[in-house]
Amino acid sequence: MSDIDKSQAVFESLLTIIEKSGKQYDVDSIVHAYETAKEAHMGQRRVSGEPYVMHPVHVAEILVQLGMDTDTIVAALLHDVVEDTTTTLDMVEKQYGKDVALLVDGVTKLGKIPFSSREEQQAENVRKMLLAMAKDVRVIIIKLADRLHNMRTISVMPDQKRRDKSLETMEVYAPLAHRLGIRGVKEELEDLALKYLDPVAYEEIEHTLELKKDERNQLIEHIKARINERIVIEEGKKIHLEGRVKSVYGIYRKVYMNGRSMDEIYDIYAVRVIVDTVIECYNILGIVHDMFRPIPNRFKDYISTPKPNMYQSLHTTVIDKEGIPFEIQIRTWDMHYTAEYGIAAHWKYKAGISGKDKLEERLAWVRQLLEVQQESEDVEDIVRSIKTDLAPEEVFVFTPRGDVICLPAGSTVIDFAYAIHTAVGNRMVGAKVDGRMVSIDYQVKTGNIVEVITSKSPTQGPSRDWLKIIKTSEARNKIRSWFKKERREENIAEGKTELEREFKRNYINLPDAEMKEFISSIAKRQHFPSNEEFLAAIGYGGISLSRIMPRIKDDFQRIYRSSDTEVKPPIKPKKDKKGQSGVIVEGLDSCLVKFARCCNPLPGDDIIGFVTRGFGVSIHKRDCTNVLMSMQDETQRDRWVRTHWADSVKETYKSTIEIFATDRQGMIADISIALANMHIQMHSLNAREAKDKHVVIQITLGASGVDQLSNIIGTFSKIPGVISVERATQ
């Protein structure tokens, strides 16, 4: 089949789906858009080798199934022409109108604009989508359909590309689909991403579900039959019954992330009861609890307290006579349309969401997200906001007046205070949960009644330490904003200290005049009018120094190391202070030091340090395989720092040796006696059988250095039956 025939067949399939949908579409506009896309993408192919135009057609298919309108379908067919072909946005607007042009522009990525990092580009793309989405929510629905088809066909991409795309899908697009309430898209995106992020776990869950497929179907059909007999036949009520199985990722979250077994997950199987009115929902709930035994604390009323994405339903977990737990969901048809299609129900079913006011209410979080992000100079904050604030797991907390505040799981009473009002958070001095005082880092739970205690003092403000505790981006940006306005001099001093510390660690050393000029060039590139504003932004956390440091280091190397300017290396202190570890890290006065278990370095070994994220400096032998591999990675290379042993080290360090010996009686006893005679502390001993009546013995012991370890190895080598003794990894 030729390329033209293949693409035409796919488009014919789209037209068939449109015809079966029963909705009124402007088919002529859709056909014209397809012809435009086909001509624009002529000669272009996807990685799989198929004609490129087939991709926008498949995206349009997904959108028809979601019930979107003609303009959305036309924009989907044209969504890549501006980015990937010579077609301009003006040409699209002239042929198809302003609405279609707005949708195409919103979906178009910013791939042609240079950014300093992939994260920054991703953040800017998301920000642009949200800005366009605030004008027209269809932008993000097209983007979700685009990402869904890309994920369905991602198997042809290289491994690293698959993992990167899957991670971005899990962190950005699945949470957006969740907040928009488009359940089917959200669950498929999560499952497809998980398949490449943790393939072993994905296969295991899928295999388990496949094994129990017949048993599951029988169980669901049996429950549906019992409910139908009682409610329809005996009670004479009109209901619709459906069965559903929890998504692979939904099971993964509970099994692998929450440490449960499959038997402990009560909602793997669920039966959905759909009725006409809200009153009937509660009546059916009473009948269900009469038929089956409800499990305590497993009832959730999302009708009276809807989720932020407007999801409404009654959830109850019950057990039948066979002792098998399952979930029953009870909702009206309106609630069902909203639960399945989310904001797309506005177009698919006019009964689902009616009126502009309701749509505006559902999109209020987009504006809030953008407003919060504008408080920060760090563009990546918006992606962090999506990862945390739009997380699938939420808690519902009450004010003393009974108002419901929805927060991401893991939020603290500080997040709660800032969710009520900025002034409440800024003046907070404590909190009561259910009438009892709690610590400032207390994590709120669903059902808690939280009372914030505030100070009347006008000078009262938040603590910098709160930034390490809080969960939401809203609270983080409000705290930063307070410090930005109220503590300018303190911020400048804090920022200067932090910048000097990073410069010292990266060996950036210049005369005062040149240093001021160098910092000024950095400030201008980060869009700050002066050095003071730049330092203040570092001080209150508005800009992440660790993110821009690689670029600063590159500029320093290019400008000053390549010129005739004499750059004096940092002056070493005349007398090094030995840390408790016995290791001195050059350029850092005091820091947490830990010894890598991959190579267990000892005094006498040539060593090097790796700056970890939050766990101090990890000390390795220079010839450790992990060091050699990491040094080849440009993103990791700058995190290695020079280290050396202190002049006199009195501590002992753990080291592991491996003995290969004849498996004879008394071998372990002879080794233990040798250790005792040398006054060496043994931390652990492990022995396993090898081939041909031999044994491998691993001993972790304490040694003061390489010389003492050599003596120990020499002593063990003399024990009868010992064939070899080597230093090993733990």
N, C-alpha and C positions, 0 to 999 in steps of 0.2 A: 504494500500500500504506500502511495506517495505521501510526501509531507502535506500536500494540499488536501488530499483525501482524509488523512488522519485528523487534521485540524477541523475540517468540515464536519467529520463524523462527531467530533466532540461538541461542536457548536450545535449540530442537529439535536444532540442529547439535551443540551441546555434549553433549546426551544420546546422540546417535549416536556421537560420539567416545568417550564413556564405555563404551558397549556394545561397540564394536570393540576397546577396550583389553584386554579379557579379564580385568580385575581386578574384585574384589568391592567395589563402592561401595554406600553407603547412599543410594540414589537418592531415597528419600522426604525425607531431610534436605536434600539438594541442591535438590529441587523447592521445599521449604518456604522455604529460604534465598533462592531466586530470587524467590518471591512477596513475601517481606519486603522485599527490595531494590527490586523493581519498585514496590511501594507507597510506600516511603520516598523514592525518587527521582522519583516521579510529577510530571510537569511540568518537570523539570530536563532541560536539553539540553547537549550538549558544544559546543565552538566550531564543529565541523563542521555542527551542526544536528541530528544524530541523537539519539534518546533516550539519556539518560545511562546507563540500566541496561545498555545494550549493552556499555559499557566493562568493568564487572566480569565480565560473561559471557565476553568475549573473554579476559580475564585468567585466568579459570577454565579455558578451553580450553588455554591455554599450559601450565598446571600439570598438566592431565590428560595432555598429551603428554610431560611430564617424569616422569609416573608417580606424582605426589603422592597422598596419602591423602584420605579423605572430609573430615576436619576442615579440611585446607588448602583444599579446593575450596569448602567452605562459607564459610570466612573470606575467601576471594577474592571471593565474591559479595557479602559484607557489608563489604568493607574500606573503603568510603567512607561508609557510612551514619552513623557516629559523627561524622565530620569535617564532612560536608556536609548532614546532615538533623537532624531533632529526635530521632532514635533515640539512646538513651544506651547506654553500655557495660554498665550493669546489666541493661538489657533484653535485650541480646545474650547475656549470661551466663545469664540465667534460661531463655531459650529454647534455647540451643545448648551451654551448658556452659562451664566455666572455660577449657579449652584453646582453644576458638574465640575467647573473649573476649580471652585473652592475645595471640593472633595478630593480632586486629583492632586491639588497643591498640598493639601494637608497630609496625604499619604506619601507624597514624594519625600524621600530621605534627603539628608544634607551631605551625601557622599562626596560631593565635589569641593566642599570647604575643608581646609586642613585643620586638624585638631591635634593637640599635644598627646592625646592618649585615646585608646579605643573606648575607655570608660566615659571620657568627656564627650566623645562623638555620640555614644549611645544615649547619654543624658540629654544632649542637645536635641537629638531626634525625638525623644520622648516628650521633651518640653514643647517642641513644635507641634507634635500630634495633639497634646492636651490643649494648646492654645487654639488650634483649629477645631478641636472637639468641643470647646466651650462655645464656639459659634454654631457648630453642627455636629451632633454626636455620631452621625453616620460615618464620619472620618475614621473613628476608632473601630467601628464595626467592620468597615472594609479592611482595615489593617489587620484585625483579628482573623478575618477570613483568609487574607493573604498569608499570614503566618501559619495558619492551620494547614493550608495546602503545601507550603514549603516544608513543614514538619512531616507531612504524609509522604513526601518524596525525598527526604533528607538522607536516605540510605546510600545514595550515589555519591555523597560528598566525602571528603577526606575525614579521618577520625577526629582531628582536633577541631575542624570546622563544625562537625556534628556536635561535639561537646560544648563549644562556645555558643552555638545557636540554641542548643537545648537549655543551657544555663540562663541565657537571656529570656527564653520563653518562660521558664519556671519563675524567674524573678520579676519580670515586667508584664508579659502579655497574659499569662494565666491569672494573676491577681486582678488585672484590669477586666478580664472577662468575668471574673467572680463578682467584682463590684458592680458591673453592668447587669449581673444576674443571668448571663447566658450560660446556663449549666452545661449543656452538651459540648459547647466549644471549650469551656474551661476544663472539663474532665478529659476531653480528648487531647488537648494541649499538654496537660500534666502527664498523662499516660505516655504520650509519644516522647516527651522530654525525659521522663524517668527511664525509658527504654535505652537511652544512650548515656545517661548520667550514672545509672546503677543497673547495668544489664543483668547481672547475676540475680539480684533481688527481684527484678521485673520478671525474669523467666521463672523464678521459683513461685511467685504469687500466681502468675498466669497458669503454670502447670497445676498448682493446687486447685485453682478454680475450675480448670478443665476436667480434672479427675472427679470433682464433685458436681459436675454439670447436671447429670441425670438426677442425682439425689436432690440438688437444689431446685430443679424444675418441678420435681414431684412434690417437694415441700411447699413451694409457692402455690402450685395448683391446688393442693390439699387445703391450704389456708384460705385461698380465694373461694373455694367451694363451700367451706364452713361459714365464712362471712356472708356469702351470697344467700345460703340457705336461711340463716338467721335474720338478716336485715331485709332482704328482698322478699323471700317467700313468707316468713313468719310475721315480720313487722310491716310488710307492704310498702317499703320505702324504695325510692328510685336512686340507684348509685351506679358509678362506673368503677371497675376494679382494674388495677395494673400491678405487675410485679417488677421489681428492679433489684439489681445486684450492685453493690458498692464498687466504685472504680478501683483500678489497680493501685493508683497513687493514694487514694483514700485509705486503702488497706495498708499500704506501705507506711504512711504517716503513723498509723497506730501500732504496727508490728515493729518496724525498725527504728522509728524515731521516739516512740513512747514506751518501747520495751515490752509490748504485750504479745501474747501468743494468738494464733488465729481463733482459738476457742474462746478467747476473752473479748472478742469483738462482737458485740450484740447486734450491730446493724449491717452486717454483710448482706443479709437478705431482708428485703422490705416489701410490704404490700401497700399500695397507695389506694385510698378510697376518695373518690371525687364526687362531690354533691353540689347542690344548687345554691344553698344559702349558708351563712355563718352559723345560724342557730342549729342547722342540721349537723354541722361539724361537731358541736359539743354534744348533741344527742347521740350521734354515732360513737363518740368517744366513750360515753357511758355504757353503751351496748357492748363495745369491744372489751372494756374492763370487766364486764359481767361474764363474757365468754372465756377470756383468758386471764391469767394471773399477771398483773402489772409488776415490773421490777421497780423497787423503790429508787427514787432519785433519777429515774430515767425518762421523766415526762418533761417535754419542752413545749411551751405555748408561744409560738412565733406569730400567732394571729393578733393577740393583744400587744405583743412586743415584737414588731417586725425587725428583721435584720436590716443593716444599712443599705443593702441592695434591694430592699422592699420585699424580700422573700417572706411569705406568710404560709404557715401550715401548723398543724398539731402533730407532734412526734411523741409516740409512746412505745416503749419496749416491753414486750410481754413474753410469757413462756407458755407453751401448750402442754398437753398431758405427757408428751414424750420427753419433755425437759429441754426442748430446743428453743433458745431465745431468738426473737425476730422483731423487727420494727414495723409499726403501722403508722403511715402518714395520712392525715385527713385534711382535705382542703376543698375550696370551691373551684369552679371552672376558671373564674377570673384569676384566682391565686395560682392555679395550675399553669395558665398561659404565662404569667409573670415569672413563675419558677423555672419554666422550661426555656423561655425565649428572652427573659429579662426586659431590657429596654427596647429590644427589637419587637416585643409584643405590641408596642405603640403602632407599628406599621402592619404587623401580621394579623392582629385581632383588635378591632376598634373597641371591643368590650374590655380589652385588657387594661390599657391605660388611656384615659380619655382626657383631652384638654391640655393646653399649654402649661398651665400652672403645675399639673402633676409631673410633667416632663421636666420643668424647671426645678422642681423640688428634688427630683432624682439626680439631677446634674449639679446640685449645690456643692457636692464634695470636690468636683473638678476645680471650681473657682477657689474653694478653700485651699486646695493643694497648690494651685498657682500663686495664691496670695502668700502662703507660708514660704514658698520657694523664693519669692522676690525679696524676702527679708535677708536672704543669705547670698553672699558673693560666690559661693561654691555651687557650680551648676550640677554637680553630681548629687547634691542633696535631694533632687527630685526623684532620682532612681531609688535612693535610700528610703524616701517617703513611701514609694510604691511597695518596696520590700516589707516595710513594717506596718504602715498605716492601712494598707489594703490587704493585709494578710487574711487568709481564709478563717483563721481562728480568732474569734472576738469574745469579749466579755461584756455583760450588760450590768452596769452599776447604777445605783439609785442615789439621788440627792436626798436630804432630809425631807424635802417637800414632795418627793415621789417622782421627780423628773428622771428619765432614763438617759444615761450617758453611755455611749458605745465606745469601747477602746480596744486596741489590739491586745491579744493575750500576752501577759507579762508586763502590762503597764503598771506603774506605781501610783501612789496617792498624789505624787507631784504631777504626773500626766493628767490625772483626774482634775486637779485644781486648775491647770492651764486650759483644760477642755471647757471648764465653766466660764472662765474669763481671765484675761491676761493679768488684771490687777489682783485677782484672787491668788493666782500662782505667785506673783511677785511678792506679795505680803504674807505668804503662807509661813507659819512657824511650826505647824504640827497637824495631825489629823486623827480623827476617831473613826473606827470601823465597827459598825454594829454596837456603838455606844462605848467602845473601849479604845484607849489610846494605843496607837501603833507607831512603829519606827517609820522614818521618812522614806525608807526603801521598800516598804510593804507593797507586795504585788496584789492588786485588787482581784476579786473573783466575782463571777456572776452571782447576783443577788445581794451583794454587799451594800449596806447603806453607809455612805461615806460623808462625814462632816469635816470640812476644812476649817482649821483654826488659823485666824489671821491676826497680824499685829496692826495696831492703829498708828504706829510710828510711820511718818512719811518717808523716813530714810531706810526703812526695812526693804531688803531686796533678796534675790535668790543667791545661792552659793555656787561657786564654780564646780564644786564636787557633784552637784546635781546632774551635770552633763554626763557623768559616768554612770548614773543610775537610771535615768529616764529612758523610755522606750519610743515615744512618738516624736516625729519630726516637728510637729506643732509646738510642743513644749521646748524642744531644743532650740528652735529658732526664736522663740519668745524670750528665752533666757539670754541667748546671744544678743538679741536686740536691746535688752535692758543694760547689759554690760557695755554695749556699743554706745549707748546714750549717756549712761550715768557714771562710767568709770574709765573715761578716755585716757587719762594719764597712767592709770594702773595698767590698762590694756597695752599702751605703748611700751611700758617697762617690761611687761610680761612677754610681749612679742619680740622685743630686742633680745631678751635673755634666751628665748627659744631659738631665735635665728642664729645667735652667736654659738649656741651649743651645737646646732646642726652644721654650721660652717666649720667648727673645730673638728667635729667627727669626720667631715669629708675633706679635711686638709685645705680649706679655702681660707687663705691668709693674705691680706693686702694692706698696704699703708692706709692710714685713715682717710686721706683725700680720695684715693682710688676706690676704697671700700664704699664710701658714701655714693660715689658715682655709679658703682656696680649695683648697689641696692636700689638706686634711683631708676636704673634701666629695668630692673626686675619689676618694680612698682608700676612703671608705665605699661609694661607688657601685661600686667594683671589689671590694668584699667584703674589704678589709684592715682589721684592727683599729686600726692606727696609721699615721701618716705614715712612720715608719721602715720598717715592713714593706712598704709600697707602694714606697718608694725602693729597698729591697733587692731586691724582685721585678724592678724595672726593671734594676738592676745585674747580676743573674745571668741575665737574659733570660727570666724566667718570664712577663713580660707585655710585649707589643709596644707601645711608646709611639707608633709611627707609626700603629697601628690606632686608638688611642683619642684621638689628637690632634684630629681634626676635631670630636669631641663636646666636648672640653675648650674648644676655641676658641669653639664656639657658646655654651657656658655662660658663658664670660667676657664675650662680647658682650652676652648677655641680662642678666646680673646687674650688671656694672660699667659698661658703656658706656651703659646705659639709665638708670642712677641718677645722683645728683648727685656721685658720687665723681669727683674729678679724677684722671684717668689720665695720668700724665706719659709722653710718648713716649720711646723709648730715646734717650739722649744720644749724639749722634754724636761720635766722637773729633775733637779739634781738627785733627789732621793725619792725613789718610787715607794709608794705606800703599798704594802702587801695586803691584799684583801683576805677575807676569811678563807677563800678558796685556794690561796697560794698562787693565783694567776693574776697577772697585771694586763689589763686591756688598754692598749695605747690610745690616747685621745679621750678616754672616759675616766673621770676621777673615781667614781664609785658606781657599780652596777651589779645587778644580780648575775651570777655566773653558774652555769650548770654544765656537767660533762656529758658529752654525747654517748649514748649507749651503743651506737653503731661501731665505735672504735675504742672506747674506754681509754683515753690518753693518760699517761703517767708522767711524773717529773723525769725529764731526760728526753722525752719525745719532742720532736719539732711540732709545734701546735699553731692553730689559727682559730679565730673566733667568728661566729655567724650571729648577726643581730636578728633575733627572732621578734615576732610581733607579740609583745606583752609578756614574754617569759625570759627577758634578759639576753645574755650572750651565751650561746652554746659553743663549747670548746671541743674541737676535733683535732685528730692527728692530720698533718698536712698531706700525708699520702692516703688518707681515707678515701674510699671510692665515692662517697657522697660529696666530698669536697671537690674532687676532680670533675664530677658530673655537673655540680652546681656552677662551677667556674665557667663552664661552657655556655651557661644561660645568661644572656646579657642583662635580663631583668633581675637576676639574683646576685650578679658579680659585685655590685657596689655594697652589698650588705656584709661582705667579709672584711674583718678588721684584724690588724696585727695584735698578737698576744705573745706573752712569754712568761715562763715560770719565774717566781720570785727567787731571790738569791738563796734564801734558806727556807726550805719547806719541811715542816715537821708533821704535816697531816699524812694520813694513809688514804689511798684511793682504791676503789673497787676495780679489779681486773679479772678477766676470765681466761683460763687456760684449758686446753683440750688435750687429754691423754688418750693415746691409742695403745692398747695393751692386750696381752693374752688374758682370756677369761678364766682366771684361776681363783680358787678359794683363798680368802685372806688379802686380796689385792686392795680393797677399800680400806681395810684395817691398816695395812702398811702405809698407805697414802696419808691417812689420818694421823698416824704416829709421827711421820716425817714432818707434817705441818705443826704438830704440837712441839716437837723438838726445836723447830725454828721459831717458835712463839708467833706464828702467823694466824690471824683470825680468819676463819672460813665462814663465808656468808651463805653459800648454798653449794650443794653437790647433786649432780644428776648423772645417772649411768644408764646406758642402753646397749643392747646386744648388737654386734655387728656380724658380718659373715665369717665363716670358717673359725668359729669358737673364739672370736675376739670381742672386745668391749670398748666402747667409747665413753670416757668419763669427762664431764665438764665441771670445773670447780671455779666458783667466784670467791675471790679472797681479797684481803687488804694488803696493799704493797705501798711502800713509800716512794718508789721510783723504778725506773727501768733496770738499774743495777741490781736491786733486791729481787726483782722479778726474774732476772737472768739466773741468780743464785738458786731460786726456788725451782726453776725449770731444770737446772743442772742436777739438783738433788733428786727430783722425781725421775730423771733419766736413768739414775743408778739403781732404782728399785727393780728387782727381778721380774721379768715378764713385760716391762714397759718397752714399747717399740719406738714411740715418738711422743714428744711433748711440744706443743705449740701455743703461742698466744692466740686467743680467739676472740671473736665478737660475742657480746652477750645475747 
